[in-house]
Amino acid sequence: MTVVLYPGSFDPIHNGHLEIVGTASRLFDKVIVAAMRNPQKGDTLFSLEERQSLIEDSLSHLPNVEVTMFSSLVVDLAKEVGAHFIVKGLRAVSDFESELQMAQMNKSVSGVDTLFIPSTSGSSFLASRLIREIARFGGDVSNMVPPPVAASLKEQYGIG
């Protein structure tokens, strides 16, 4: 059984993330989606527990997907869950440059390979920080996020 780990902040999870998870779930036996606390990204909108719940609700239709959360090194979690590969989504060339360096570092310290899954052009513009910004000012992001996230954003920002 091939197990892959898809780590990210997922604050919030959006349709681009769902696309990557969907692709991975068709290619591999088991996908573990791991929400993490990323100190480089500052304060989060949703707590880890809230993100885990939103991710679980958004991916409940995929039987070979599990959700967890962590605050350690990705490679340590990969070893802990028995992941054969780390999966990362790519939206643009700029993503590749930063993700390649991370993949090489992860391989060097743990031996775990990273596989890149490119997003389609229809979701390549999606970014959690932009979705948060639009929602913060009352914009409609319902076509960019799964329904549980849209509802939580409306509640979080007191939108209509």
CNS distance restraints for C-alpha pairs under 8 A (distance, minus, plus):
assign (resid   1 and name CA) (resid  28 and name CA) 7.98 0.50 0.50
assign (resid   1 and name CA) (resid  29 and name CA) 5.74 0.50 0.50
assign (resid   1 and name CA) (resid  30 and name CA) 7.47 0.50 0.50
assign (resid   2 and name CA) (resid  28 and name CA) 5.71 0.50 0.50
assign (resid   2 and name CA) (resid  29 and name CA) 5.26 0.50 0.50
assign (resid   2 and name CA) (resid  30 and name CA) 6.41 0.50 0.50
assign (resid   2 and name CA) (resid  83 and name CA) 7.53 0.50 0.50
assign (resid   2 and name CA) (resid  84 and name CA) 6.36 0.50 0.50
assign (resid   3 and name CA) (resid  28 and name CA) 6.57 0.50 0.50
assign (resid   3 and name CA) (resid  29 and name CA) 6.13 0.50 0.50
assign (resid   3 and name CA) (resid  30 and name CA) 4.75 0.50 0.50
assign (resid   3 and name CA) (resid  31 and name CA) 5.92 0.50 0.50
assign (resid   3 and name CA) (resid  32 and name CA) 7.48 0.50 0.50
assign (resid   3 and name CA) (resid  82 and name CA) 6.87 0.50 0.50
assign (resid   3 and name CA) (resid  83 and name CA) 4.77 0.50 0.50
assign (resid   3 and name CA) (resid  84 and name CA) 5.52 0.50 0.50
assign (resid   3 and name CA) (resid  85 and name CA) 6.98 0.50 0.50
assign (resid   4 and name CA) (resid  24 and name CA) 7.94 0.50 0.50
assign (resid   4 and name CA) (resid  28 and name CA) 7.12 0.50 0.50
assign (resid   4 and name CA) (resid  30 and name CA) 6.38 0.50 0.50
assign (resid   4 and name CA) (resid  31 and name CA) 5.03 0.50 0.50
assign (resid   4 and name CA) (resid  32 and name CA) 6.20 0.50 0.50
assign (resid   4 and name CA) (resid  83 and name CA) 4.93 0.50 0.50
assign (resid   4 and name CA) (resid  84 and name CA) 5.78 0.50 0.50
assign (resid   4 and name CA) (resid  85 and name CA) 4.89 0.50 0.50
assign (resid   4 and name CA) (resid  86 and name CA) 5.57 0.50 0.50
assign (resid   4 and name CA) (resid  87 and name CA) 6.40 0.50 0.50
assign (resid   5 and name CA) (resid  31 and name CA) 5.93 0.50 0.50
assign (resid   5 and name CA) (resid  32 and name CA) 4.82 0.50 0.50
assign (resid   5 and name CA) (resid  33 and name CA) 6.04 0.50 0.50
assign (resid   5 and name CA) (resid  34 and name CA) 7.13 0.50 0.50
assign (resid   5 and name CA) (resid  78 and name CA) 6.41 0.50 0.50
assign (resid   5 and name CA) (resid  83 and name CA) 5.89 0.50 0.50
assign (resid   5 and name CA) (resid  85 and name CA) 6.38 0.50 0.50
assign (resid   5 and name CA) (resid  86 and name CA) 4.75 0.50 0.50
assign (resid   5 and name CA) (resid  87 and name CA) 5.86 0.50 0.50
assign (resid   6 and name CA) (resid  21 and name CA) 7.64 0.50 0.50
assign (resid   6 and name CA) (resid  31 and name CA) 7.06 0.50 0.50
assign (resid   6 and name CA) (resid  32 and name CA) 6.04 0.50 0.50
assign (resid   6 and name CA) (resid  33 and name CA) 4.76 0.50 0.50
assign (resid   6 and name CA) (resid  34 and name CA) 6.09 0.50 0.50
assign (resid   6 and name CA) (resid  86 and name CA) 5.99 0.50 0.50
assign (resid   6 and name CA) (resid  87 and name CA) 4.94 0.50 0.50
assign (resid   6 and name CA) (resid  88 and name CA) 6.28 0.50 0.50
assign (resid   7 and name CA) (resid  33 and name CA) 5.85 0.50 0.50
assign (resid   7 and name CA) (resid  34 and name CA) 4.60 0.50 0.50
assign (resid   7 and name CA) (resid  35 and name CA) 6.08 0.50 0.50
assign (resid   7 and name CA) (resid  36 and name CA) 6.96 0.50 0.50
assign (resid   7 and name CA) (resid  74 and name CA) 7.13 0.50 0.50
assign (resid   7 and name CA) (resid  86 and name CA) 7.69 0.50 0.50
assign (resid   7 and name CA) (resid  87 and name CA) 7.57 0.50 0.50
assign (resid   7 and name CA) (resid  88 and name CA) 7.55 0.50 0.50
assign (resid   8 and name CA) (resid  33 and name CA) 7.91 0.50 0.50
assign (resid   8 and name CA) (resid  34 and name CA) 6.36 0.50 0.50
assign (resid   8 and name CA) (resid  35 and name CA) 5.40 0.50 0.50
assign (resid   8 and name CA) (resid  36 and name CA) 5.88 0.50 0.50
assign (resid   9 and name CA) (resid  35 and name CA) 5.28 0.50 0.50
assign (resid   9 and name CA) (resid  36 and name CA) 5.07 0.50 0.50
assign (resid   9 and name CA) (resid  37 and name CA) 6.36 0.50 0.50
assign (resid   9 and name CA) (resid  38 and name CA) 6.43 0.50 0.50
assign (resid  10 and name CA) (resid  14 and name CA) 7.57 0.50 0.50
assign (resid  10 and name CA) (resid  17 and name CA) 7.93 0.50 0.50
assign (resid  10 and name CA) (resid  35 and name CA) 6.13 0.50 0.50
assign (resid  10 and name CA) (resid  36 and name CA) 7.86 0.50 0.50
assign (resid  10 and name CA) (resid  51 and name CA) 6.88 0.50 0.50
assign (resid  10 and name CA) (resid 128 and name CA) 7.06 0.50 0.50
assign (resid  11 and name CA) (resid  44 and name CA) 6.67 0.50 0.50
assign (resid  11 and name CA) (resid  45 and name CA) 6.50 0.50 0.50
assign (resid  11 and name CA) (resid  46 and name CA) 6.29 0.50 0.50
assign (resid  11 and name CA) (resid  51 and name CA) 6.71 0.50 0.50
assign (resid  11 and name CA) (resid 128 and name CA) 5.94 0.50 0.50
assign (resid  11 and name CA) (resid 129 and name CA) 7.75 0.50 0.50
assign (resid  12 and name CA) (resid  45 and name CA) 7.81 0.50 0.50
assign (resid  12 and name CA) (resid  46 and name CA) 7.26 0.50 0.50
assign (resid  12 and name CA) (resid  51 and name CA) 6.78 0.50 0.50
assign (resid  12 and name CA) (resid 128 and name CA) 5.71 0.50 0.50
assign (resid  12 and name CA) (resid 132 and name CA) 7.75 0.50 0.50
assign (resid  12 and name CA) (resid 149 and name CA) 6.98 0.50 0.50
assign (resid  13 and name CA) (resid  17 and name CA) 6.16 0.50 0.50
assign (resid  13 and name CA) (resid  18 and name CA) 7.55 0.50 0.50
assign (resid  13 and name CA) (resid  51 and name CA) 7.68 0.50 0.50
assign (resid  13 and name CA) (resid  54 and name CA) 7.59 0.50 0.50
assign (resid  13 and name CA) (resid  55 and name CA) 6.56 0.50 0.50
assign (resid  13 and name CA) (resid 128 and name CA) 7.01 0.50 0.50
assign (resid  13 and name CA) (resid 145 and name CA) 6.94 0.50 0.50
assign (resid  13 and name CA) (resid 146 and name CA) 7.88 0.50 0.50
assign (resid  13 and name CA) (resid 149 and name CA) 7.33 0.50 0.50
assign (resid  14 and name CA) (resid  18 and name CA) 6.43 0.50 0.50
assign (resid  14 and name CA) (resid 126 and name CA) 7.40 0.50 0.50
assign (resid  14 and name CA) (resid 127 and name CA) 7.76 0.50 0.50
assign (resid  14 and name CA) (resid 128 and name CA) 6.90 0.50 0.50
assign (resid  14 and name CA) (resid 144 and name CA) 6.05 0.50 0.50
assign (resid  14 and name CA) (resid 145 and name CA) 4.29 0.50 0.50
assign (resid  14 and name CA) (resid 146 and name CA) 6.39 0.50 0.50
assign (resid  14 and name CA) (resid 149 and name CA) 7.84 0.50 0.50
assign (resid  15 and name CA) (resid  19 and name CA) 6.14 0.50 0.50
assign (resid  15 and name CA) (resid 123 and name CA) 6.95 0.50 0.50
assign (resid  15 and name CA) (resid 126 and name CA) 7.72 0.50 0.50
assign (resid  15 and name CA) (resid 144 and name CA) 5.58 0.50 0.50
assign (resid  15 and name CA) (resid 145 and name CA) 5.08 0.50 0.50
assign (resid  15 and name CA) (resid 146 and name CA) 6.40 0.50 0.50
assign (resid  16 and name CA) (resid  20 and name CA) 6.53 0.50 0.50
assign (resid  16 and name CA) (resid 119 and name CA) 6.84 0.50 0.50
assign (resid  16 and name CA) (resid 123 and name CA) 5.11 0.50 0.50
assign (resid  16 and name CA) (resid 124 and name CA) 6.89 0.50 0.50
assign (resid  16 and name CA) (resid 126 and name CA) 6.26 0.50 0.50
assign (resid  17 and name CA) (resid  21 and name CA) 6.25 0.50 0.50
assign (resid  17 and name CA) (resid  89 and name CA) 7.61 0.50 0.50
assign (resid  18 and name CA) (resid  22 and name CA) 5.92 0.50 0.50
assign (resid  18 and name CA) (resid  59 and name CA) 7.56 0.50 0.50
assign (resid  19 and name CA) (resid  23 and name CA) 6.18 0.50 0.50
assign (resid  19 and name CA) (resid 119 and name CA) 7.10 0.50 0.50
assign (resid  20 and name CA) (resid  24 and name CA) 6.13 0.50 0.50
assign (resid  20 and name CA) (resid  88 and name CA) 7.96 0.50 0.50
assign (resid  20 and name CA) (resid  89 and name CA) 6.10 0.50 0.50
assign (resid  20 and name CA) (resid 117 and name CA) 6.60 0.50 0.50
assign (resid  20 and name CA) (resid 118 and name CA) 7.81 0.50 0.50
assign (resid  20 and name CA) (resid 119 and name CA) 6.82 0.50 0.50
assign (resid  21 and name CA) (resid  25 and name CA) 5.95 0.50 0.50
assign (resid  21 and name CA) (resid  31 and name CA) 7.43 0.50 0.50
assign (resid  21 and name CA) (resid  33 and name CA) 7.85 0.50 0.50
assign (resid  22 and name CA) (resid  26 and name CA) 6.44 0.50 0.50
assign (resid  22 and name CA) (resid  62 and name CA) 7.72 0.50 0.50
assign (resid  23 and name CA) (resid  27 and name CA) 6.40 0.50 0.50
assign (resid  23 and name CA) (resid 117 and name CA) 7.93 0.50 0.50
assign (resid  24 and name CA) (resid  28 and name CA) 5.86 0.50 0.50
assign (resid  24 and name CA) (resid  31 and name CA) 6.75 0.50 0.50
assign (resid  24 and name CA) (resid  87 and name CA) 7.82 0.50 0.50
assign (resid  25 and name CA) (resid  29 and name CA) 6.81 0.50 0.50
assign (resid  25 and name CA) (resid  30 and name CA) 6.65 0.50 0.50
assign (resid  25 and name CA) (resid  31 and name CA) 6.02 0.50 0.50
assign (resid  25 and name CA) (resid  62 and name CA) 7.39 0.50 0.50
assign (resid  25 and name CA) (resid  64 and name CA) 6.54 0.50 0.50
assign (resid  25 and name CA) (resid  65 and name CA) 6.90 0.50 0.50
assign (resid  29 and name CA) (resid  64 and name CA) 6.58 0.50 0.50
assign (resid  30 and name CA) (resid  64 and name CA) 5.01 0.50 0.50
assign (resid  30 and name CA) (resid  65 and name CA) 5.94 0.50 0.50
assign (resid  30 and name CA) (resid  66 and name CA) 7.71 0.50 0.50
assign (resid  31 and name CA) (resid  64 and name CA) 6.30 0.50 0.50
assign (resid  31 and name CA) (resid  65 and name CA) 4.76 0.50 0.50
assign (resid  31 and name CA) (resid  66 and name CA) 6.32 0.50 0.50
assign (resid  32 and name CA) (resid  65 and name CA) 5.78 0.50 0.50
assign (resid  32 and name CA) (resid  66 and name CA) 4.80 0.50 0.50
assign (resid  32 and name CA) (resid  67 and name CA) 5.67 0.50 0.50
assign (resid  32 and name CA) (resid  68 and name CA) 7.15 0.50 0.50
assign (resid  33 and name CA) (resid  65 and name CA) 7.14 0.50 0.50
assign (resid  33 and name CA) (resid  66 and name CA) 6.16 0.50 0.50
assign (resid  33 and name CA) (resid  67 and name CA) 4.81 0.50 0.50
assign (resid  33 and name CA) (resid  68 and name CA) 6.32 0.50 0.50
assign (resid  34 and name CA) (resid  67 and name CA) 5.82 0.50 0.50
assign (resid  34 and name CA) (resid  68 and name CA) 4.82 0.50 0.50
assign (resid  34 and name CA) (resid  69 and name CA) 4.97 0.50 0.50
assign (resid  34 and name CA) (resid  70 and name CA) 6.72 0.50 0.50
assign (resid  35 and name CA) (resid  48 and name CA) 6.76 0.50 0.50
assign (resid  35 and name CA) (resid  51 and name CA) 6.92 0.50 0.50
assign (resid  35 and name CA) (resid  52 and name CA) 6.56 0.50 0.50
assign (resid  35 and name CA) (resid  67 and name CA) 7.74 0.50 0.50
assign (resid  35 and name CA) (resid  68 and name CA) 6.39 0.50 0.50
assign (resid  35 and name CA) (resid  69 and name CA) 4.58 0.50 0.50
assign (resid  35 and name CA) (resid  70 and name CA) 6.42 0.50 0.50
assign (resid  36 and name CA) (resid  48 and name CA) 7.04 0.50 0.50
assign (resid  36 and name CA) (resid  69 and name CA) 5.62 0.50 0.50
assign (resid  36 and name CA) (resid  70 and name CA) 5.05 0.50 0.50
assign (resid  36 and name CA) (resid  71 and name CA) 5.60 0.50 0.50
assign (resid  37 and name CA) (resid  48 and name CA) 7.08 0.50 0.50
assign (resid  37 and name CA) (resid  70 and name CA) 6.96 0.50 0.50
assign (resid  37 and name CA) (resid  71 and name CA) 5.46 0.50 0.50
assign (resid  38 and name CA) (resid  42 and name CA) 7.30 0.50 0.50
assign (resid  38 and name CA) (resid  71 and name CA) 7.73 0.50 0.50
assign (resid  39 and name CA) (resid  43 and name CA) 7.78 0.50 0.50
assign (resid  45 and name CA) (resid 132 and name CA) 7.96 0.50 0.50
assign (resid  46 and name CA) (resid  50 and name CA) 5.67 0.50 0.50
assign (resid  46 and name CA) (resid  51 and name CA) 5.96 0.50 0.50
assign (resid  47 and name CA) (resid  51 and name CA) 6.14 0.50 0.50
assign (resid  48 and name CA) (resid  52 and name CA) 6.06 0.50 0.50
assign (resid  48 and name CA) (resid  69 and name CA) 6.73 0.50 0.50
assign (resid  49 and name CA) (resid  53 and name CA) 6.27 0.50 0.50
assign (resid  49 and name CA) (resid  69 and name CA) 7.89 0.50 0.50
assign (resid  50 and name CA) (resid  54 and name CA) 6.17 0.50 0.50
assign (resid  51 and name CA) (resid  55 and name CA) 6.00 0.50 0.50
assign (resid  52 and name CA) (resid  56 and name CA) 6.07 0.50 0.50
assign (resid  52 and name CA) (resid  67 and name CA) 6.60 0.50 0.50
assign (resid  52 and name CA) (resid  68 and name CA) 6.61 0.50 0.50
assign (resid  52 and name CA) (resid  69 and name CA) 6.72 0.50 0.50
assign (resid  53 and name CA) (resid  57 and name CA) 6.12 0.50 0.50
assign (resid  54 and name CA) (resid  58 and name CA) 6.03 0.50 0.50
assign (resid  54 and name CA) (resid 148 and name CA) 6.23 0.50 0.50
assign (resid  54 and name CA) (resid 149 and name CA) 6.27 0.50 0.50
assign (resid  55 and name CA) (resid  59 and name CA) 6.04 0.50 0.50
assign (resid  55 and name CA) (resid  67 and name CA) 7.09 0.50 0.50
assign (resid  56 and name CA) (resid  60 and name CA) 5.74 0.50 0.50
assign (resid  56 and name CA) (resid  66 and name CA) 7.74 0.50 0.50
assign (resid  56 and name CA) (resid  67 and name CA) 6.25 0.50 0.50
assign (resid  57 and name CA) (resid 148 and name CA) 6.69 0.50 0.50
assign (resid  58 and name CA) (resid 146 and name CA) 6.05 0.50 0.50
assign (resid  58 and name CA) (resid 147 and name CA) 7.54 0.50 0.50
assign (resid  58 and name CA) (resid 148 and name CA) 6.53 0.50 0.50
assign (resid  58 and name CA) (resid 149 and name CA) 7.88 0.50 0.50
assign (resid  59 and name CA) (resid  65 and name CA) 7.28 0.50 0.50
assign (resid  60 and name CA) (resid  65 and name CA) 7.97 0.50 0.50
assign (resid  70 and name CA) (resid  77 and name CA) 7.52 0.50 0.50
assign (resid  72 and name CA) (resid  76 and name CA) 6.86 0.50 0.50
assign (resid  72 and name CA) (resid  77 and name CA) 7.09 0.50 0.50
assign (resid  73 and name CA) (resid  77 and name CA) 6.56 0.50 0.50
assign (resid  74 and name CA) (resid  78 and name CA) 6.09 0.50 0.50
assign (resid  75 and name CA) (resid  79 and name CA) 6.25 0.50 0.50
assign (resid  75 and name CA) (resid 106 and name CA) 6.33 0.50 0.50
assign (resid  75 and name CA) (resid 110 and name CA) 6.27 0.50 0.50
assign (resid  75 and name CA) (resid 112 and name CA) 7.14 0.50 0.50
assign (resid  76 and name CA) (resid  80 and name CA) 6.17 0.50 0.50
assign (resid  77 and name CA) (resid  81 and name CA) 6.14 0.50 0.50
assign (resid  78 and name CA) (resid  82 and name CA) 5.97 0.50 0.50
assign (resid  78 and name CA) (resid  83 and name CA) 4.94 0.50 0.50
assign (resid  78 and name CA) (resid  84 and name CA) 7.67 0.50 0.50
assign (resid  78 and name CA) (resid  85 and name CA) 7.73 0.50 0.50
assign (resid  78 and name CA) (resid  86 and name CA) 7.27 0.50 0.50
assign (resid  78 and name CA) (resid 112 and name CA) 7.80 0.50 0.50
assign (resid  79 and name CA) (resid  83 and name CA) 6.23 0.50 0.50
assign (resid  84 and name CA) (resid 112 and name CA) 6.76 0.50 0.50
assign (resid  84 and name CA) (resid 113 and name CA) 7.53 0.50 0.50
assign (resid  85 and name CA) (resid 112 and name CA) 5.95 0.50 0.50
assign (resid  85 and name CA) (resid 113 and name CA) 5.26 0.50 0.50
assign (resid  85 and name CA) (resid 114 and name CA) 5.55 0.50 0.50
assign (resid  85 and name CA) (resid 115 and name CA) 6.70 0.50 0.50
assign (resid  86 and name CA) (resid 112 and name CA) 7.13 0.50 0.50
assign (resid  86 and name CA) (resid 113 and name CA) 6.33 0.50 0.50
assign (resid  86 and name CA) (resid 114 and name CA) 4.56 0.50 0.50
assign (resid  86 and name CA) (resid 115 and name CA) 6.16 0.50 0.50
assign (resid  87 and name CA) (resid 114 and name CA) 5.69 0.50 0.50
assign (resid  87 and name CA) (resid 115 and name CA) 4.94 0.50 0.50
assign (resid  87 and name CA) (resid 116 and name CA) 5.92 0.50 0.50
assign (resid  87 and name CA) (resid 117 and name CA) 7.15 0.50 0.50
assign (resid  88 and name CA) (resid  99 and name CA) 7.66 0.50 0.50
assign (resid  88 and name CA) (resid 114 and name CA) 7.11 0.50 0.50
assign (resid  88 and name CA) (resid 115 and name CA) 6.35 0.50 0.50
assign (resid  88 and name CA) (resid 116 and name CA) 5.02 0.50 0.50
assign (resid  88 and name CA) (resid 117 and name CA) 6.20 0.50 0.50
assign (resid  89 and name CA) (resid 116 and name CA) 5.69 0.50 0.50
assign (resid  89 and name CA) (resid 117 and name CA) 4.84 0.50 0.50
assign (resid  89 and name CA) (resid 118 and name CA) 5.60 0.50 0.50
assign (resid  89 and name CA) (resid 119 and name CA) 6.51 0.50 0.50
assign (resid  90 and name CA) (resid  95 and name CA) 5.69 0.50 0.50
assign (resid  90 and name CA) (resid  96 and name CA) 6.30 0.50 0.50
assign (resid  90 and name CA) (resid 116 and name CA) 6.52 0.50 0.50
assign (resid  90 and name CA) (resid 117 and name CA) 6.05 0.50 0.50
assign (resid  90 and name CA) (resid 118 and name CA) 4.59 0.50 0.50
assign (resid  90 and name CA) (resid 119 and name CA) 5.95 0.50 0.50
assign (resid  90 and name CA) (resid 124 and name CA) 7.97 0.50 0.50
assign (resid  91 and name CA) (resid  95 and name CA) 6.30 0.50 0.50
assign (resid  91 and name CA) (resid 118 and name CA) 6.20 0.50 0.50
assign (resid  91 and name CA) (resid 119 and name CA) 5.53 0.50 0.50
assign (resid  91 and name CA) (resid 120 and name CA) 7.84 0.50 0.50
assign (resid  91 and name CA) (resid 121 and name CA) 7.98 0.50 0.50
assign (resid  91 and name CA) (resid 123 and name CA) 7.90 0.50 0.50
assign (resid  91 and name CA) (resid 124 and name CA) 4.65 0.50 0.50
assign (resid  91 and name CA) (resid 125 and name CA) 7.15 0.50 0.50
assign (resid  92 and name CA) (resid  96 and name CA) 6.75 0.50 0.50
assign (resid  92 and name CA) (resid 124 and name CA) 7.15 0.50 0.50
assign (resid  93 and name CA) (resid  97 and name CA) 6.52 0.50 0.50
assign (resid  94 and name CA) (resid  98 and name CA) 6.75 0.50 0.50
assign (resid  95 and name CA) (resid  99 and name CA) 5.90 0.50 0.50
assign (resid  96 and name CA) (resid 100 and name CA) 5.63 0.50 0.50
assign (resid  97 and name CA) (resid 101 and name CA) 6.63 0.50 0.50
assign (resid  98 and name CA) (resid 102 and name CA) 6.49 0.50 0.50
assign (resid  99 and name CA) (resid 103 and name CA) 5.98 0.50 0.50
assign (resid 100 and name CA) (resid 104 and name CA) 6.12 0.50 0.50
assign (resid 101 and name CA) (resid 105 and name CA) 6.21 0.50 0.50
assign (resid 102 and name CA) (resid 106 and name CA) 6.07 0.50 0.50
assign (resid 103 and name CA) (resid 107 and name CA) 6.08 0.50 0.50
assign (resid 103 and name CA) (resid 113 and name CA) 6.95 0.50 0.50
assign (resid 103 and name CA) (resid 114 and name CA) 5.52 0.50 0.50
assign (resid 104 and name CA) (resid 108 and name CA) 6.10 0.50 0.50
assign (resid 105 and name CA) (resid 109 and name CA) 6.27 0.50 0.50
assign (resid 106 and name CA) (resid 110 and name CA) 5.83 0.50 0.50
assign (resid 106 and name CA) (resid 111 and name CA) 7.01 0.50 0.50
assign (resid 106 and name CA) (resid 112 and name CA) 6.47 0.50 0.50
assign (resid 106 and name CA) (resid 113 and name CA) 7.43 0.50 0.50
assign (resid 107 and name CA) (resid 111 and name CA) 4.37 0.50 0.50
assign (resid 107 and name CA) (resid 112 and name CA) 4.99 0.50 0.50
assign (resid 107 and name CA) (resid 113 and name CA) 5.57 0.50 0.50
assign (resid 107 and name CA) (resid 114 and name CA) 7.67 0.50 0.50
assign (resid 119 and name CA) (resid 123 and name CA) 6.40 0.50 0.50
assign (resid 119 and name CA) (resid 124 and name CA) 5.74 0.50 0.50
assign (resid 120 and name CA) (resid 124 and name CA) 6.05 0.50 0.50
assign (resid 121 and name CA) (resid 125 and name CA) 7.60 0.50 0.50
assign (resid 126 and name CA) (resid 130 and name CA) 7.35 0.50 0.50
assign (resid 126 and name CA) (resid 131 and name CA) 7.43 0.50 0.50
assign (resid 126 and name CA) (resid 144 and name CA) 7.24 0.50 0.50
assign (resid 127 and name CA) (resid 131 and name CA) 6.30 0.50 0.50
assign (resid 128 and name CA) (resid 132 and name CA) 6.12 0.50 0.50
assign (resid 129 and name CA) (resid 133 and name CA) 6.25 0.50 0.50
assign (resid 130 and name CA) (resid 134 and name CA) 6.22 0.50 0.50
assign (resid 131 and name CA) (resid 135 and name CA) 6.11 0.50 0.50
assign (resid 131 and name CA) (resid 141 and name CA) 6.61 0.50 0.50
assign (resid 131 and name CA) (resid 144 and name CA) 7.75 0.50 0.50
assign (resid 132 and name CA) (resid 136 and name CA) 5.91 0.50 0.50
assign (resid 133 and name CA) (resid 137 and name CA) 6.60 0.50 0.50
assign (resid 134 and name CA) (resid 138 and name CA) 6.54 0.50 0.50
assign (resid 134 and name CA) (resid 139 and name CA) 4.99 0.50 0.50
assign (resid 134 and name CA) (resid 140 and name CA) 7.26 0.50 0.50
assign (resid 134 and name CA) (resid 141 and name CA) 7.13 0.50 0.50
assign (resid 135 and name CA) (resid 139 and name CA) 4.96 0.50 0.50
assign (resid 135 and name CA) (resid 140 and name CA) 6.53 0.50 0.50
assign (resid 135 and name CA) (resid 141 and name CA) 6.54 0.50 0.50
assign (resid 135 and name CA) (resid 153 and name CA) 6.64 0.50 0.50
assign (resid 135 and name CA) (resid 154 and name CA) 7.49 0.50 0.50
assign (resid 135 and name CA) (resid 157 and name CA) 7.14 0.50 0.50
assign (resid 136 and name CA) (resid 157 and name CA) 5.98 0.50 0.50
assign (resid 138 and name CA) (resid 157 and name CA) 7.57 0.50 0.50
assign (resid 138 and name CA) (resid 159 and name CA) 6.07 0.50 0.50
assign (resid 141 and name CA) (resid 145 and name CA) 6.55 0.50 0.50
assign (resid 141 and name CA) (resid 150 and name CA) 6.83 0.50 0.50
assign (resid 142 and name CA) (resid 146 and name CA) 7.19 0.50 0.50
assign (resid 142 and name CA) (resid 147 and name CA) 6.92 0.50 0.50
assign (resid 142 and name CA) (resid 150 and name CA) 5.37 0.50 0.50
assign (resid 145 and name CA) (resid 149 and name CA) 6.04 0.50 0.50
assign (resid 145 and name CA) (resid 150 and name CA) 6.09 0.50 0.50
assign (resid 146 and name CA) (resid 150 and name CA) 6.38 0.50 0.50
assign (resid 147 and name CA) (resid 151 and name CA) 6.21 0.50 0.50
assign (resid 148 and name CA) (resid 152 and name CA) 6.26 0.50 0.50
assign (resid 149 and name CA) (resid 153 and name CA) 6.04 0.50 0.50
assign (resid 150 and name CA) (resid 154 and name CA) 6.24 0.50 0.50
assign (resid 151 and name CA) (resid 155 and name CA) 6.27 0.50 0.50
assign (resid 152 and name CA) (resid 156 and name CA) 5.93 0.50 0.50
assign (resid 153 and name CA) (resid 157 and name CA) 6.07 0.50 0.50
assign (resid 153 and name CA) (resid 159 and name CA) 7.89 0.50 0.50
assign (resid 154 and name CA) (resid 158 and name CA) 5.57 0.50 0.50
assign (resid 154 and name CA) (resid 159 and name CA) 4.62 0.50 0.50
assign (resid 154 and name CA) (resid 160 and name CA) 6.79 0.50 0.50
assign (resid 155 and name CA) (resid 159 and name CA) 6.50 0.50 0.50
